[in-house]
Amino acid sequence: MEVSLPSDFLVAGRKKALGLFTNSLEISGFRKGHVPENVVIEKVGEAGLLEEAVNILIKEHFPKIVEQEKLDILGQPKISITKLALGNPVEFKAVFAVMPEIELPDYRKIAASSQKSVAREEPKAEEKEIEDVLLQIRKNKAHFDYHKNNPEDKGHNHTEIKDEDLPPLDDELAKEAGNFKDLNELKEKVRQNIIEEKKIRNTEKKRAAIMEGLVKNTKIDLPEILVASETEKSLAQMKNDVERMGGKFEDYLSHAKKSEEDLKKDLKESSEKKAKIQLIFNKIAEVEKLEPNKEILENEVKQIMEHYKDASETSARIYVATILINQEVLKLLEKE
């Protein structure tokens, strides 16, 4: 976008800039805020004064132009001044990405057909699966007891354990494993947990199928700024994961024999998909008039601000609202 502002705007902007410098400059021999105009101009220079003036004008008028033109801008625009001189119009060029137009496909139909590819039978817990979990509980108990009785032995092999070293599978084990009243109650809890995990995995598969179908059937001219934003988010998550496990990201890169730029290239395809999904979900939410639960939104934002004192409340609100709206969209699509 090429913008031209009337010459009298620059005169007004210069006056405001002069006032800002007058109030902020500290010059020996003058009280702050009482520096004469000629001294201020001599200190900052006419070019510096006009540069500040045009910055003021852009902050004041560019948002109005964007609103007037009904533009949905993504990220910060890159602005370059093309003409700046007293007595002449101020001219500048702004380059920015805009939210792309999205023509949604029949998302309800896609959701219904995509879910058909995922098994819909009621999940069950097989006896072998229950036995495997119970065996792992016995192994964990054996390791715990060994270290409790042999605190000096740091070289204990956790992969090799004999059957005779395992505690018996009985009511006593159940009570120690989680305060269950007997073995039958422990087995029932294990069975329920296995079924619940399968339900969660099944839901994840359905959602993945829905999202894959939506991406495949929606054409979007994706702005690079959105892809870059998703890539940075994924990279930040990787760094957090490595550091949370006690490692250093530099060591991780060294071990992987990759640079940060290499990782960004690796993440580009998945970042494009994430960006597309978010745009599609935003559009569906708009069409279906879906909104986040206000009570949950406020509680989640409150928790974030309590844990991260320096966080931006606006950013936290956008982050939580996006997650909640995405959940509403998925609930809608899963009903199909």
N, C-alpha and C positions, 0 to 999 in steps of 0.2 A: 504494500500500500504506500502510495506517495501522498504526502500531506503538505499543504501550504496554509500557514496561519498569517493573518493580516499583520502589517508592520507595526501597528499600534499595540499588538499583543506583546511584541518584543520590548517595547518601551515600558509597558506595565511590568513585564517579567524582570527587566533590568532593575526597576525600582525595588521590587521585592527582594531581588538578589543583594542589592546594596544594603537593604535593611538587615538581611541575614548576616552579612559580613560585618556590618557595624556592631551588631549585638554579640558576635562571637569572637571577633579579633581582640587580642590583648597586645596593645602597643605601649611601650614605655612613654610616660608623660601624659597619657590620656586615661580617663576612667573608662572601664569596660561599658560599652553601649553609648559612649559619647565621643567616638572618634570622628573627626570631620570627614566629609564626603571625599574631598580631594586626597586626603591621607589614605583612605580605604582604597581608592582607585589606584593610587601609586603603589600600594602594598600588593594588591591582588592582580593588577593589570586589567586593562579593558577587555582583553580576550578572556581572562578568567571570569570576569564579571558576566560577559555575554554567555559563556559556557554554562554558568550556574543559572542564568536567566532561562536558557532554552531547556535545561533540565526541569525547571519549575513548570514551564509551559507544557512539556510533554506529560509530566505527572498530572497536571490539571486537565488537559484537553484530550489526550489520547484515549483514556477510558470512556469519555463522553462520545468520541467518534466510534469506538468499538460498539458501544451500546446503541448508538444511532443506526449503525449499519447492521445491527443484530448478528454480530459475529461471536462465535463460541471459541475463544482462543485457548490454545493449549500451551502451557509453559510461558516463559518470559520472551517477549519479542526482541529481536536484534534491531536496534535503531541506529541509523547513521545520518548525521546532519549533512545536507547537501548545499544549503545556503544559509549564511548567518552574517548579517550586517545591518546595523541601524539604518532605518529609512527604507528597508526592503522587507518583503514577506519572509517569514522563517519557513524553510523547506527541509523536510526530512523524509527518509524512507524507512519503513518498518517491515521487517520480514518475520513471519510467524506461521506456526501450524494452526489449523483450525480443526475442530471436531468434524470428522467425516460424516457425510450423509449415509445412513444405513437403511437399506430396504430389507426389512425382515422377511424371511421365508415363513411358511406355515409352521411355526415353532412347536405348536401343540402336536401336530401330525408327526413332525420329526422326533419329538420326545417319545411319543407312543411307539413309533417303529424302532427307534434306537434301543428302547428298553426290552424289546422282544428278543434281542440277541443275548440278553443276560438271563441265566436260569432263574425261574421264579418259584421253584419248589421250596417248601418250608425247610429251613436248615435244621439238621439233626447233629447230635453228638454221637459218633461211633464209639463203641466200647474200646477199640484200640486207641483212639484219641484220648479218652479218659484215662486209660492205663498209662499212656505216655506222660501225661501231666502228673499223675500220682507218683510215677517213677522219678520224675524230676524233683518233686517235693521231697522224696526220700533221699535223693542225692544231695540236695541242698542242706537237709538236716544232718547228713553224715559229714559234709564239709564243715558245717558250723560246729558240730560236736568235736571234730578232730582238732580244729584250731582252738577251741575252748580248752581242750585237754592238753594241747601241745603248742602253747603260745610262742615258743622259741623257734619252731619249725617253719621257716619262711619258704622252703623249697618244695612244699607239698604239691604233688601232681594232682590237679583237679580233673584231669581227663580220664585217669585210670582209677577205678574204684571197684572193689570186689563185692559180689552179692552178699557175702557174709558180713560185710561192713555196713550194709544198709540197715536202717531201723525197720522193725516190722510194720506192716501196713495194718494199723489197728486204731482203736478209739483214742489211745494215748497220743499217737502221732497227730490225729485230727485235732485234738485239743491244743497241741503245741503249734500246729501249722496256722491256726487262725481262730482259736477259741471256739471251735465247733464242738457240739455236745457229743458227737460220735462220728464214726467213719462214714456212715450213710449220709449224714448231713454234709460232710466234706465232698463226697462224690457228687451229691446233687448240686452243690455250688460250682464244682468243676464243670459239670455238664451244662449248667446255665451260662457260665462264662464262655464256654466253647461256642454255644449257640449264639450268644450275643456278639462275639467276635465275627462269626460268619455272617450275621445280619449286617454288621458294620461294613464288612468287606463287600457284601452284595450291594449295599447302598452306594458304596464308592464306585463299584463297577458300573452300576446304572447311571450314576452321575457322569462318569467319564464317557460313557457311550452317548449320553445326551449332548454333552459339550462337543464331542467329536463330530456328531451329526450336525450341530448348529454351525460350527466352524466350516465344515465341508460345504454347507448349502447357503452360506452368507458371503456375499462379495463386499469387501471393505477395502477402500484405499487407505491403508494404514500409515499414519504419520510416523516418521522415524523417531520423533521425540517420545512417543508412547512405548516403542520397543526399547529405547535406551533406558527409560524409566523402569520398566519391568526387569531389564537386565541388571540394573543397579540394585534393585530390591533383592533379586535372587543372589547376587554377589554378596550383599550385606548379610543375608541369611546364612550363606556358607561360612562367612567369617565368624559370625556369632556361634554357629555350630562347632566350628573348630576350637574356638576359644573356650566355649562352655565345657568341652571335653579336656581342657587343660593344655591344648596345643597352641602353636603359633602359626598364623596364616602363612607367613614367609616360609616356614618349614614345610607346610602342606604343599605350597607351590613348588618348592625345591624337590620334594619327593615325587610329585606328579610330573616333574620336568616341564612345567608350563608357566607362562607369565600370566599376569592378570588380564592382559589383552587377549591371550589365547582362551582363557576361561569365558570371557565375554563373547567371543566368537562361538564357542561351544554352546553358550546359553541363548544365542540369538533365536534359533528356531522355536524353542519352548517359550521364549519371551514374546515372540510374535503371536503365538497361540493364546497366551495369557491375556495379552492386550486385546486381541479380537474378542475373546470370551467376555472380558469386562465391558467392552463397548456394546456387545449384543445384550448382555444382562441389563445394562443401564437402559437400553432402548426398550426391552421387554417390560422392565419396571415402570418406565414412563407410560407405555401403552396400557398396561394393566393397572396403572395407578397404585403401585405397591409402595409402601412406606415402612421404615423400620419401626419396631415397637419402641415408643418414646421412653417408657420406664426402663427397659433393658438398655437402651442407648445411654441414658443419663447415668445409670449404675456403672456401665462398662467404662465410660469416659471418666467418671469419678475415680474408679480403681486405677486407671492408667495414670491420671494426674497425681494420685497418692504415691504410686511406685516410681514415677519418673517426674520429679519436681520441675525439671527444666524443659519438659516437653511442651509443645505448642498445643493449647486446648483445641484450636481450630483444626489442626492436623489430626489430633486424636479423634475428634468428632467425625471428620470425614472418613478416617480409617475404619472406625466402628460402624458407622452408618453403611459404608460400602459392604462390609462383611454381612451385616444384618439383612440388607436388601438382596444380596446374592443368595442368602438362605431362603428368603421369601420366594425368589424366582425359582430356585430348585424345588421347593415344596410344590409350587404351582405345576411345574413340568413333570414332576414325579407322579402326579395324580392321573396323568394322561394314560 
